[in-house]
Amino acid sequence: MKLDPKHLVQLSVIVEAGSFQGAADRLNLTQPALSRNMSTLESRLGSTLFQRDGRRSVPNTLGRRLARTGLAIRDAEEQASSIARQSSEGTLGELRIGAPPIVAGRFLTDVLSEFIRQNPNCNVILRTGLVHELRSMLVRGQIDVMLGPQSVVDSEDALESVQLIDDQVGILCRAGHPLEKRKNVLAADLEAQHWLLHSRGSFLRQQTEAAMIAAGISTVQITVETDSIRSALEIVANTDLITSMPRATTAPYLEDSLVFLNFDSPHFKRSLGAIRRRDTSISQLEAQFFKTAFAS
């Protein structure tokens, strides 16, 4: 037995409205047309849906049960319409973001939270990893946008970037470290320290080593190596080890326990950008994310 879903929807409106005329007004139908549709539905069922109560037609048990099915159909139609509208407006879909751990932490939290509030039906996938790993994922189309140092993009590359912040790498230590009060920290001071350094394959490690060599430091005394940003910050905050970190993206973690030393290097420039592939058009979700990121 095949029933017309439209008739079940109309039945649910009759039950809600409490009368044929009230339902007809909601459905933009005439009362006789609605009555004919209910007669057709009863004929298909081989059973009545209403019982007479004076001048009123009151749904019986079968009528009420089928009305609930009609209501479910209405809900499904409304949900489908909402999804279609969101899709046409570009607020429905998936956005795949890649970022190094230090960027993916607190620095990105506010941006992502605001973006999710504005686009509650978007599925956000956040991948973290070393810069060169994320770059490969972007080139292969495994992520849509990468937040990372703009220096990974070269002039002949298939990538393009837009600067988010003009960041710098700095030398980080605990508050109260013997070097904290130095107005000018010298290369010799850094050479005498014990370091916590990032993983050998990380872009930040390479940048730090290049800066130390350029400053004339021949040997860096490495005590700890880690790819965990949280571990790095906690260890440095509780020891005399020093490390390197991007200043802007690390700022939310400093509080009163960590400080940057007065030491700079031309090799410490680290502009943070939103990097994407040139051969793909910017989706509305990407545009909304960029707008949120730049606004922050």
Backbone as a ProteinNet text record, in pm:
[ID]
protein_1_A
[PRIMARY]
MKLDPKHLVQLSVIVEAGSFQGAADRLNLTQPALSRNMSTLESRLGSTLFQRDGRRSVPNTLGRRLARTGLAIRDAEEQASSIARQSSEGTLGELRIGAPPIVAGRFLTDVLSEFIRQNPNCNVILRTGLVHELRSMLVRGQIDVMLGPQSVVDSEDALESVQLIDDQVGILCRAGHPLEKRKNVLAADLEAQHWLLHSRGSFLRQQTEAAMIAAGISTVQITVETDSIRSALEIVANTDLITSMPRATTAPYLEDSLVFLNFDSPHFKRSLGAIRRRDTSISQLEAQFFKTAFAS
[TERTIARY]
84.7	0	88.4	71.8	151	63.8	106.2	32.7	103.3	26	81.6	134	267.1	321.5	254.1	210.8	145.5	17.8	-55.6	-179.1	-149.6	-40.4	-2.9	36.3	107.5	143.4	17.6	-78.5	-203.7	-280.4	-278.7	-343.8	-282	-148.2	-81.8	-121.7	-143.9	-185.2	-328.8	-414.3	-552.4	-553.9	-471.3	-465.1	-413.9	-312.7	-258.9	-360.1	-426.9	-520.1	-649.9	-688.7	-811.5	-936.1	-919.9	-1035.9	-987.9	-1080	-1046	-1026.2	-1111.8	-1101.4	-972.6	-937	-812.1	-691.5	-693.8	-583.1	-580.1	-698.4	-704.4	-645	-671.8	-616	-463.6	-408.1	-262.1	-198.4	-268.9	-213.2	-243.6	-316.1	-357.4	-439.4	-529.3	-622	-765.2	-859.2	-999.3	-1037.2	-1138	-1181.1	-1233.8	-1309.8	-1354.2	-1238.4	-1135.1	-1020.1	-948	-934.8	-868.5	-952.1	-1083	-1170.9	-1159.7	-1150.7	-1135.7	-1004.4	-896.9	-767.8	-774.7	-843.8	-856.1	-942.2	-1044.5	-1126.1	-1042.9	-953.5	-864.3	-771.9	-717.6	-627.8	-702.1	-825.6	-905.1	-935	-960.1	-987.9	-867	-747.8	-624.5	-602.4	-638.5	-617.9	-725.1	-840.3	-953.2	-1004.4	-985.7	-1027.9	-1050.3	-1134.2	-1159.6	-1048.9	-1035.2	-935.5	-999	-1131.3	-1200	-1330.1	-1371.6	-1504.6	-1579.8	-1711.3	-1792	-1815.1	-1798.1	-1828.8	-1912.6	-2042.2	-2129.9	-2104.6	-2065.9	-2037.1	-1888.7	-1809.4	-1664.6	-1622.6	-1511.2	-1448.2	-1323	-1320.5	-1210.8	-1127.2	-993.6	-909.1	-921.3	-934.5	-936.2	-791.9	-777.5	-643.6	-554.3	-604.4	-525.3	-490.4	-586.8	-561.5	-450.8	-450	-347.3	-209.6	-205.3	-77.2	-18.7	-102.2	-52.7	-18.9	-86.1	-52.8	89	132.3	269.7	370	334.8	421.3	424.8	309.4	305.4	389.8	388.4	470.2	618.2	658.4	798.5	839.1	748.3	776.7	797	713.1	727.8	861.8	899.8	1028.2	1144.1	1136.1	1242.2	1249.8	1133.6	1131.8	1192.5	1159.5	1214.6	1365.9	1411.5	1555	1626.7	1568.4	1628.5	1634	1528.5	1526.4	1632.8	1649.1	1750.6	1890.2	1914.9	2045.5	2072.7	1970.1	1986.5	2016.6	1948.1	1971.2	2111.1	2154.1	2288.8	2395.5	2369.4	2465.3	2477.8	2363.6	2367.1	2431.9	2421.9	2483.1	2630	2677.3	2817.9	2849.1	2746.2	2770.2	2766.2	2751.1	2747.7	2860.4	2935	3043.2	3154.2	3274.3	3390.1	3507.7	3577.3	3697.1	3811.1	3917.4	4031.4	4149.5	4191.3	4295.1	4415.8	4535.4	4658.1	4738.1	4798.7	4876.9	4979.8	5100.1	5196.7	5136.9	5183.7	5123.7	5115.7	5220.4	5217.9	5111.8	5082.7	4978.4	4840.6	4832.4	4704.4	4655.3	4741	4703.1	4617.7	4650.1	4566.3	4557.6	4660.1	4659.1	4541.2	4508	4401.8	4265.7	4264.6	4140.7	4031	4060.5	3958.4	3906.3	3997.9	3958	3863.7	3902.5	3819.4	3685.9	3688.6	3564.2	3465.6	3513.9	3426.6	3376.5	3464.2	3424.3	3316.7	3331.5	3233.7	3100.5	3105	2979.9	2906.8	2981.5	2919.8	2877.2	2940.5	2912.3	2890.5	2782.2	2761.9	2742.6	2710.2	2687.1	2809.2	2919.8	3043	3121.6	3175.8	3260.8	3406.4	3467.3	3605.6	3699.5	3800.2	3902.1	4035.2	4093.8	4220	4330.8	4429	4544.6	4666.3	4741.6	4865	4983.4	5098.8	5218.9	5332.6	5447.1	5560.4	5528.8	5594.9	5564.3	5577.6	5686.6	5706.4	5603.4	5554.1	5448.6	5318.5	5286	5163	5170.2	5288.6	5305.7	5278.5	5328.2	5304.4	5156.2	5089.1	4946.3	4868	4910.4	4843.8	4862.2	4983.7	5012.6	4932	4915.6	4842.5	4691.1	4645.5	4502.4	4437.6	4517.7	4463.1	4411.5	4453.7	4398.8	4370.3	4283.7	4245	4333.4	4373.7	4454.4	4550.7	4669.7	4771.7	4806.5	4812.1	4858.5	5001.4	5095.9	5235.4	5325.3	5456.4	5550.9	5542.9	5533.1	5520.7	5645.8	5757.3	5881.9	5881.6	5779.8	5773.7	5721.5	5674.9	5624.4	5731.5	5769.7	5867.5	5800.8	5872.7	5815.5	5768.6	5827	5791	5699.1	5645	5564.4	5420.4	5348.4	5206.3	5121.6	5187.9	5117.9	5117.5	5023.5	5017.1	4981.7	5016	4989.1	4949.3	4876.5	4837.9	4883.8	4955.4	5012	4903.1	4913.5	4825	4889.9	5012.4	5086.6	5233.7	5302.9	5446.5	5518.7	5539.3	5591.8	5744.7	5801.9	5945.5	5969	6075.2	6117	6193	6180	6253.1	6311.1	6402.5	6460.4	6381.5	6326	6234.1	6301.4	6272.5	6324.3	6221.8	6248.7	6157.5	6172.4	6067.4	6075.6	6174.7	6264.6	6365.9	6493.1	6500.7	6623.8	6738.8	6860.9	6974.8	6992.6	6949.5	6965.7	6851.7	6744.3	6625.7	6655.3	6740.1	6763	6871	6932.5	7034.6	6969.9	7019.4	6964.6	6996.1	7113	7152.8	7216.3	7146.5	7198.8	7292.1	7412.9	7514.1	7513.5	7576.6	7587.1	7659.4	7760.2	7835.7	7746.4	7651.3	7557.9	7472.7	7428.1	7344.7	7424.8	7549.6	7634.6	7662.4	7657.7	7686.6	7565	7447.9	7325.6	7298.2	7213.4	7161	7023.4	6999.9	6883.7	6783	6659	6554.6	6526.5	6544.8	6522.8	6411.7	6353.1	6244.4	6300.2	6212.9	6254	6342.7	6434.2	6532.4	6468	6353.8	6291.2	6204.9	6191.5	6099.8	6161.8	6076.9	6120.2	6176.5	6116.7	6163.2	6302.9	6331.2	6465.5	6567.2	6535.7	6625.6	6649.8	6544	6556	6642.3	6624.9	6703.1	6850.7	6881.2	7020.4	7087.8	7012.3	7068.2	7100.3	7013.1	7035.5	7155.4	7171.6	7283.2	7416.4	7418.4	7540.8	7576.7	7473.8	7497.5	7548.2	7509.7	7553.3	7691.8	7748.6	7882.3	7885.3	7771.2	7765.7	7797.1	7905.1	7947.8	7887	7852.2	7799.4	7677.6	7569.6	7449.4	7436.9	7436.1	7428.7	7282.8	7247.5	7109.6	7088.9	6996.1	6961.1	6833.9	6738.9	6609.8	6572	6518.8	6456.6	6313.9	6218.7	6078.9	5999	5892.9	5801	5670.4	5669	5551.3	5567.2	5483.5	5489.3	5455.9	5355.7	5317.1	5431.8	5496.1	5609	5721.5	5748.7	5856.4	5832.3	5711.2	5680.9	5686.6	5636.1	5635.2	5776.2	5858.3	5996	6075.7	6063.7	6137.7	6090.9	5961.1	5907.4	5958.2	6005.6	6045.3	6193	6272.1	6416	6490.4	6622.1	6702.1	6730.3	6663.7	6679.8	6618.5	6673.2	6615.4	6573.8	6485.2	6438.8	6400.4	6361.7	6315.9	6168.6	6096.3	5953.2	5911.6	5810	5754.3	5688.2	5716.8	5671.1	5519	5456.8	5313	5228.9	5262.6	5182	5208.4	5320.4	5351.1	5297.6	5269.6	5227.4	5113.8	5011	4903.1	4947.7	5063.9	5111.5	5200.9	5247.4	5352.6	5308	5193.7	5144.3	5257.2	5285.9	5392.7	5512.7	5509.6	5613.1	5718.7	5692.5	5785.1	5809.5	5931.8	5966	6059	6058	6151.2	6272.7	6392	6515.4	6536.2	6622.2	6654.7	6763.4	6722.7	6814.4	6737.2	6796.9	6729.7	6829.7	6776.4	6859.9	6782.1	6850	6781.1	6716.7	6768.5	6714	6587.4	6549.6	6433.4	6301.8	6305.3	6180.5	6095.5	5967.9	5880.4	5736.7	5709.2	5573.9	5479.6	5369.1	5269.3	5164.5	5137.8	5042.8	4940.3	4832.4	4734.5	4776.9	4816.6	4876.1	4778.9	4761.4	4670.4	4723.5	4661.7	4703.7	4647.8	4730.6	4688.4	4583.2	4584.4	4497.5	4357.2	4323.5	4189.4	4124.3	3995.7	3923.4	3890	3879.9	3849	3700.4	3667.4	3527.3	3474.6	3342.1	3282.6	3321.7	3338.1	3380.2	3523.1	3612.5	3749.3	3750.2	3671.5	3665.9	3617.1	3518.2	3466.9	3571.6	3648	3754.1	3861.9	3904.2	4006.6	3958.2	3832	3775.1	3780.9	3747.6	3752.3	3895.5	3989.1	4128.5	4189.5	4162	4219.5	4156.5	4027.8	3960.4	4018.2	4070.6	4124.4	4260.5
-119.8	0	125.1	207.5	329.5	449.6	525.3	644.5	768.8	871.6	998.8	1075.3	1101.9	1175.3	1310.6	1372.3	1503.5	1492.1	1381.9	1363.8	1342.3	1273.8	1255.2	1388.2	1472.3	1605.2	1685.6	1681	1755.5	1704.2	1571.9	1514.6	1567.9	1581	1631.8	1776.4	1854.2	1994.1	2000.3	1909	1904.9	1877.3	1780.4	1747.2	1867	1937.1	2053.9	2167	2193.1	2306.9	2280.4	2152	2118.7	2123.4	2159	2162.8	2158.7	2116.3	2113.8	2255	2347.9	2483.2	2551.4	2532.9	2591.4	2535.5	2402.7	2341.4	2389.6	2402.7	2449.8	2589.4	2674.1	2810.6	2806.2	2719.8	2708.9	2653.9	2563.2	2495.9	2568.2	2679.4	2754.2	2666.8	2586.6	2504.2	2542.9	2503.7	2519.2	2402.9	2424.8	2318.3	2196.3	2215.1	2097.3	2018.2	2088.8	2018.3	1935.6	1990	1916.9	1796	1811.9	1699.6	1588.3	1625.9	1524.8	1446.7	1519.1	1451.9	1352.8	1388.3	1296.7	1176.1	1198.8	1086.3	991.4	1048.9	966	883.2	946.5	876.5	763.3	789.8	685.8	570.2	604.6	501.4	410.8	471.6	392.8	302.6	353.5	277.9	169.8	197.2	107.1	122.8	240.3	265.4	414.2	449	589.8	647.8	779.5	851	944.8	969.5	1065.5	1004.6	1055	1021.4	1150.8	1147	1266.5	1296	1423	1469.7	1595.4	1575.7	1687.2	1730.6	1854.8	1906.9	1897.5	1847.6	1840.3	1699.4	1693.9	1566.5	1551.8	1451.4	1432.7	1312.2	1329	1216.4	1099.1	978.7	859.2	812.3	693.7	644.5	632.9	576.7	563.7	700.9	791.5	927.3	996.7	982.7	1047	985.7	852.6	786.3	826.5	829.4	869.9	1018.4	1096.8	1240.2	1260.2	1172.9	1183.1	1153.8	1059.2	1031.8	1153.4	1216.6	1336.8	1449	1460.5	1562.4	1534.7	1406.3	1369.9	1406	1388	1425.3	1575.9	1653.1	1799.7	1842	1777.2	1810.1	1780	1665.2	1627.3	1725.5	1769.6	1866.4	1999.9	2042.7	2168.8	2159.8	2044.9	2025.9	2024.6	1956.9	1953.1	2092.5	2169.8	2306.7	2392.3	2372.6	2448.5	2413.6	2284.3	2240.4	2297.5	2294.6	2348.3	2497.7	2569.8	2714.1	2743.2	2668.9	2689	2656.4	2553.7	2517.3	2627.7	2686	2793.6	2919	2938.2	3055.3	3032	2907.8	2877	2857.3	2836.3	2818.6	2672.2	2583.4	2441	2373	2288.9	2220.6	2183.3	2171.6	2126	2218.7	2254.1	2336.8	2265.3	2233.4	2159	2254.8	2271	2367	2292.1	2333.4	2277.6	2386.4	2354.3	2453.6	2384	2444.1	2391.1	2395.1	2312.1	2305.4	2440.1	2522.9	2650.9	2744.2	2732.8	2815.9	2756.4	2622.9	2555.7	2564.8	2609.7	2620.5	2742.5	2811.7	2923.4	3034.7	3051.2	3157.8	3142.9	3018.1	2992.6	2970.2	2950	2915.3	3018.4	3145.7	3249.8	3260.1	3250.3	3259.5	3145.1	3022.2	2906.4	2910.6	2953.6	2959.7	3056.8	3171.7	3269.5	3218.3	3154.8	3099.2	2992.2	2905.9	2800.1	2859.2	2964.7	3029.9	3086.9	3143	3201.9	3096.9	2979.4	2873.7	2741.4	2729.6	2611	2482	2491.9	2371.8	2331	2401.6	2367.5	2265.5	2167	2067.9	2113.3	2149.5	2197.9	2082.7	2062	1960.6	2032.5	2021.7	2088.8	1984.7	1996.1	1907	1982.2	1917.8	1977.1	1893.2	1956.8	1885.3	1981.3	1927.8	2011.6	2087.3	2201.2	2288.2	2215.3	2139.8	2073	1962.7	1901.1	1800.7	1865.3	1977.6	2048.3	2101.7	2148.5	2198.9	2088.2	1969.3	1854.9	1819.5	1825.1	1796.6	1898.1	2024.5	2128.5	2106.5	2076.5	2053	1933.8	1829.9	1710.7	1727.4	1843	1866.8	1802.3	1766.1	1701.6	1803.6	1927.5	2037.6	2154.3	2244.9	2357.5	2480.1	2499.6	2616.6	2580.3	2638.4	2615.4	2748.8	2751.9	2869.7	2842.3	2917.6	2891.3	3001	2984.8	3086.8	3104.5	3230.1	3257.8	3220.2	3203.5	3172.9	3035.6	2952.3	2821.4	2833.7	2952.5	2975.3	3045.9	2988.7	3056.2	3107.3	3188.9	3258.8	3164.8	3047.3	2953.5	2842.6	2863.6	2762.1	2764.6	2654.9	2648.4	2697.6	2761.4	2810.9	2963	3017.7	3162.1	3186.2	3302.6	3330.2	3475.1	3496.3	3630	3644	3752.5	3768.7	3793.2	3719.8	3740.6	3831.6	3798.1	3881.3	3881.1	3987.2	3998	3956.2	3826.5	3771.3	3763.5	3741.4	3722.1	3606.3	3531.6	3430.1	3500	3451.2	3506.6	3394.9	3431.6	3335.6	3344	3230.7	3226.1	3160.6	3215.6	3156.6	3177.8	3123.5	3142.3	3283.1	3330.3	3458.4	3443.9	3539.4	3533.3	3464.5	3425.6	3364	3464.3	3418.2	3511	3605	3564	3650	3749.6	3736.1	3818.6	3967.8	4006	4147.6	4208.4	4127.6	4181.1	4270.6	4393.4	4483.5	4433	4378	4323.2	4186.1	4083	3947.7	3921.7	3874.3	3851.2	3704.9	3682.9	3546.5	3456.2	3510.7	3431.2	3388.2	3473.6	3437.7	3317.2	3317.4	3207.3	3078.6	3093.2	2975.7	2906	2982.1	2924.6	2856	2871.7	2816.7	2674	2606.2	2476.4	2499.6	2428.9	2457.9	2343.1	2382.5	2290.4	2328.1	2234.1	2261.4	2173.6	2220.7	2149	2036.2	1950.5	1834.3	1875.1	1787.1	1818.5	1855.2	1797	1825.6	1950	2017.7	2131.6	2256.7	2337.1	2462.5	2557.2	2558.1	2645.6	2606.3	2477	2428.9	2477.2	2459.9	2503.4	2653.7	2729.3	2874.7	2916.9	2850.2	2881.8	2851.4	2736.5	2699.1	2794.1	2836.9	2932	3064.9	3109.2	3234.6	3224.6	3112.1	3094.1	3090.8	3023.3	3019	3158.1	3233	3369.4	3459.9	3430.6	3511.2	3471.2	3366.4	3324.2	3216.9	3156.7	3050	2918.1	2855.6	2733	2608.6	2618.2	2501.5	2539.7	2466.9	2483.6	2361.6	2386.1	2275.8	2232.1	2121	2073.2	1973.4	2006	1917.2	1838.4	1903.1	1839.4	1869.7	1769	1787	1734.9	1810.2	1767.6	1831.9	1764.2	1824.8	1864.9	1856.6	1895.6	2039	2128.2	2267.7	2281.2	2209.2	2216.7	2173.8	2062.2	2015.5	2116.9	2173.1	2271.1	2390.5	2444	2562	2530	2414.6	2379.2	2351.4	2285.7	2256.7	2385.9	2472.8	2599.7	2684.7	2681.8	2762	2714.1	2589.8	2533.3	2496.5	2539.9	2512	2634.9	2624.3	2731.7	2708.8	2611.4	2590.3	2707.1	2735.5	2836.4	2768.6	2833.8	2778.1	2891.6	2857.5	2957.6	2935.2	3044.4	3037.1	3160.6	3147.3	3265.9	3355.5	3483.2	3573.2	3588.3	3620.7	3650.1	3528	3413	3293.8	3233.1	3270.7	3220.6	3314.7	3438.1	3538.9	3492.8	3420.8	3379.4	3284.9	3223.5	3126.5	3189.7	3311.8	3367.1	3384.8	3450.5	3481.5	3545.1	3495.3	3553.2	3459.8	3348.3	3247.1	3243.2	3306.8	3300.6	3439.4	3462.5	3593.3	3571.3	3667.3	3665.4	3751.9	3703.5	3777.3	3887.3	3983.4	4093.6	4049.5	3966.6	3919.2	3906	3957.9	3953.8	3911.6	3866	3823.8	3845.5	3884.8	3898.5	3766.9	3656.6	3525.7	3490	3574.9	3544.1	3595.7	3658.5	3705	3583.6	3586.4	3470.1	3517.6	3579	3626.6	3507.8	3517.1	3410.6	3442.2	3346.2	3368.9	3258.6	3289.9	3189.9	3144.5	3020.3	2967.6	2868.7	2882.8	2794.2	2768.5	2677.5	2646.2	2747.7	2785.1	2883.1	2829.1	2698.1	2641.4	2608.6	2651.8	2628.8	2762.1	2771.9	2895	2897.4	3016.5	3032.3	3008.2	2910.9	2884.4	2993.6	2998.7	3097.9	3070.9	2942.5	2910.2	2956.9	2938	2987.1	3138.9	3206.1	3352.5	3398.7	3327.8	3363.2	3338.9	3230.1	3200.7	3307.5	3346.6	3449.6	3581.1	3613	3736.5	3733.8	3619.4	3605	3613.3	3547.1	3546.3	3685	3758.8	3892.8	3989.8	3968.5	4057.9	4045.4	3925.5	3902.7	3967.3
0	0	0	-100.6	-110.2	-78.5	22	63.2	12.9	-15.8	-61.3	60.9	69.2	185.2	204.8	95.4	105.9	188.7	172.7	248.9	396.6	427.8	568.4	632.4	556.2	606	634.2	542.1	560.6	680.9	701.3	818.9	947.7	950.4	1071.1	1099	994.9	1013.2	1065	1017.6	1067.2	1217.1	1260.2	1402.8	1482.3	1431.3	1501	1507.5	1394.4	1386.5	1461.7	1472.5	1544.3	1458.4	1330.9	1240.5	1096.3	1007.9	866	812.6	856.2	803.3	848.8	975.8	1025	952.4	924.9	851.3	707	646	507.1	495.8	593.2	590.9	599.6	684.7	698.1	571.5	505	387.3	257.2	266	145.6	51	110.8	34.6	70.6	-12.3	25.5	114.6	198.6	288.2	211.6	102.6	25.8	-34.9	-83	-141.5	-36.3	82.5	190	231.3	235.8	269.9	166.7	37.3	-67	-50	-14.8	4.9	120.5	227.2	340	303.2	219.9	174	88.8	5.1	-77.1	11	118.4	209.9	280.5	326.2	392.1	296.8	169.1	70.2	50	46.3	31.1	151.5	268.7	391.7	411.7	356.2	381.8	521.9	579.4	717.3	735.5	830.2	858.7	945.6	938	1017.5	1119.8	1104.1	1190.5	1240	1353.8	1404.9	1431.8	1415.2	1431.4	1579.6	1615	1750.8	1734.1	1723.7	1691.7	1548.3	1530.5	1396.9	1363.6	1458.2	1439.7	1398.4	1320.1	1285.8	1371.5	1459.9	1554.2	1509.3	1498.5	1456.5	1552.5	1497.1	1579.6	1605.9	1665.8	1701.3	1579.2	1470	1348	1292.2	1296.5	1246.1	1322.5	1455.2	1536.8	1511.6	1494.9	1471.3	1336.2	1234.1	1101.9	1098.4	1182.7	1189.5	1241.2	1333.7	1383.5	1272.3	1183.6	1068.1	975.7	957	874.6	933.1	1066.4	1132.2	1110.3	1116.4	1091.8	948.7	853.8	715.1	704.2	771.2	770.4	829.1	940.1	1002.7	908.8	840	746.7	629.9	581.7	470.8	513.8	635.5	685.9	704	753.8	771.7	637.4	538.6	405.3	343.9	362.6	310.3	377.2	508.6	581.7	533.3	511.2	462.4	324	237.1	101.8	105.5	193.8	205.7	256.1	357.6	412.4	309.4	228.5	124.7	21.4	-18	-117.7	-61.8	70.6	134.4	167.9	148.1	176.4	322.6	407	550.9	591.7	494.4	522.6	446.8	513.4	444.7	539.6	486.3	563.5	537.3	642.2	630.3	700.7	624.8	677.1	695.8	819.8	855.6	910.9	870.5	925.3	994.3	1108.9	1181.8	1269.9	1286.9	1383.1	1523.1	1614.5	1748.9	1819.9	1810.5	1881.8	1826.2	1696.6	1635.4	1664.6	1663.7	1684.3	1828.2	1919.9	2060.2	2087.6	2194.5	2238.7	2135.3	2055.3	1955.7	1860.6	1824.2	1727.3	1792.7	1923.8	1992.9	1972.2	1993.2	1980.3	1837.4	1741.3	1600.5	1564.6	1600.5	1568.1	1641.5	1765.8	1843.5	1779.8	1738	1674	1540	1463.6	1333.3	1351.7	1450.8	1475.7	1520	1601.6	1642.9	1522.1	1427	1308.6	1205.9	1210.4	1112.2	1184.7	1260.6	1344.1	1264.8	1135.9	1055.7	973.5	993.5	922.8	1005	936.1	1001.8	989.2	1101.8	1103	1138.4	1054.5	1080.9	1099.8	1217.8	1248.5	1258.5	1170.2	1170.4	1223.7	1311	1361.5	1317.1	1304.8	1263.5	1238.5	1198.5	1162.7	1034.3	1016.7	903.9	770.4	753.3	624.8	601.7	708.9	695.3	650.2	710.8	674.9	532.3	492.7	356.9	255.1	282.6	193.9	188.7	302.8	306.7	224.3	229.9	153.1	3.6	-37.8	-179.5	-232	-148	-188.9	-179	-129.5	-118.6	1.4	102.4	221.4	323.3	311.3	390	295.2	337.6	253.1	275.2	398.4	431.7	544	536.5	639	702.9	834.1	906.2	950	895.3	926.1	872.2	886.4	840.5	688.9	647.3	505	426	493.6	424.5	358.9	389.5	323.8	180.4	142.7	6.7	-73.3	-187.9	-272.6	-399.4	-475.1	-590.4	-700.4	-710.5	-816	-764.3	-647.9	-583.1	-633.9	-609.1	-642.5	-526.5	-428.4	-310.6	-308	-236.9	-214.3	-68.5	-18.2	123.2	143.2	250	294.8	438.9	469.4	603.6	707	817	929.8	1033.2	1072.4	1167.7	1129.3	1162	1137.2	1265	1277.6	1402.9	1399.7	1516.9	1533.4	1628.8	1606.9	1703.2	1815.6	1936.3	2049	2134	2222.7	2316.6	2446.7	2486.8	2600.6	2721.5	2839.9	2964.7	3074.9	3190.4	3304	3360	3422.4	3492.6	3608	3621.9	3725.4	3682.1	3556.4	3503.9	3513.8	3538.5	3550.8	3430.8	3311.1	3193.7	3175.3	3254.3	3231.5	3244.7	3341.4	3367.1	3277.6	3191.8	3100.7	2995.8	2982.5	2880.3	2740.7	2726.2	2596.9	2620	2578.9	2591.4	2474.5	2503.7	2401.7	2357.1	2241.7	2190.1	2289.7	2355	2453	2569.3	2606.9	2714.2	2673.8	2549.9	2501.8	2486.9	2446.4	2427.3	2559.8	2669	2800.8	2862.9	2799.4	2856.8	2808.5	2884.6	2841.8	2778.4	2667.8	2584.5	2583.7	2564.6	2520	2375.3	2285.3	2143.2	2088.2	1981.3	1917.3	1830.6	1782.1	1704	1587.3	1551.6	1447.9	1314.3	1283.2	1155.2	1153.4	1267.6	1272.9	1210.5	1152	1090.7	1195.5	1314.3	1421.6	1467.4	1472.6	1508.7	1405.2	1277.5	1171.4	1176.6	1201.4	1208.5	1327.8	1439.9	1560	1538.2	1481.6	1458.7	1360.3	1256	1160.3	1227.4	1318.1	1389.4	1483.1	1549.6	1641.4	1565.5	1451.4	1370	1321.2	1276.1	1227.8	1340.1	1465	1579.4	1628.3	1567.9	1606.2	1712	1741	1840.8	1771.7	1810.2	1743.8	1806.4	1934.9	2004.3	2087.8	2069.1	2150.4	2241.5	2371.3	2467	2484	2421.3	2420.8	2534.5	2622.5	2733.3	2703.6	2637.4	2606.4	2462.7	2393.2	2261.4	2269.9	2215.8	2221.1	2108.1	2066.7	1970.7	2039.4	2172.8	2249.9	2299	2249.5	2291.3	2439.9	2484	2625.1	2714.9	2680.3	2761.5	2760	2642.4	2630.6	2722.4	2720.1	2801.4	2950.8	2989.8	3131.3	3183.7	3101.3	3144.5	3157.9	3058.9	3063.9	3181.3	3210.7	3321.5	3456.9	3464	3593.3	3602.2	3503.7	3504.6	3454.9	3444.8	3386.6	3238.4	3177.6	3033.6	2956.8	2840.1	2752.7	2622.6	2549.5	2422.7	2329	2208.2	2112.5	2083.2	2069.5	2041.2	1960.5	1874.4	1808.3	1913.3	1907.3	2013.3	2018.3	1905.4	1906.5	1941.2	1883.1	1908.1	2045.5	2107.4	2242.3	2349.3	2314	2411.7	2503.6	2452.1	2543.3	2653.9	2639.1	2738.3	2845.2	2824.6	2910.9	3054.8	3075.2	3209.5	3290.4	3410	3492	3504.2	3432.5	3454.1	3344.1	3228.2	3115.8	3059	3012	2953.3	2833.5	2742.8	2631	2665.1	2629.3	2654.5	2551.2	2588.3	2497.2	2399.7	2306	2202.9	2072.7	1967	1836.8	1730.3	1619.4	1507.4	1378.2	1269.5	1140.8	1095.8	1145.7	1108	1185.8	1278.7	1361.2	1303.9	1187.4	1127.1	1091.7	1129.9	1109.1	1088.3	974.6	945.6	934	1003.4	1000.9	895.3	808.5	701	688	615.4	574.3	435.5	423.3	299.9	235.5	104.1	31.6	-109	-180.4	-316.4	-414.9	-511.7	-611.5	-707.1	-730.6	-833.4	-783.6	-662.7	-610	-575.9	-602	-569.1	-420.9	-366.6	-224.1	-202	-117.5	-85.8	7	18.7	109	253.8	288.3	424.4	450.7	352.3	366.9	381.8	297.7	303.7	440.4	495.3	626.8	734.9	720.1	817.3	810.6	688.8	674.3	735.7	713.1	768.1	920.7	978.8	1124.5	1176	1103.9	1146.9	1140.5	1032.9	1018.5	1118.3	1148.9	1242.6	1381.9	1413.9	1548.6	1565.1
[MASK]
++++++++++++++++++++++++++++++++++++++++++++++++++++++++++++++++++++++++++++++++++++++++++++++++++++++++++++++++++++++++++++++++++++++++++++++++++++++++++++++++++++++++++++++++++++++++++++++++++++++++++++++++++++++++++++++++++++++++++++++++++++++++++++++++++++++++++++++++++++++++++++++++++++++++

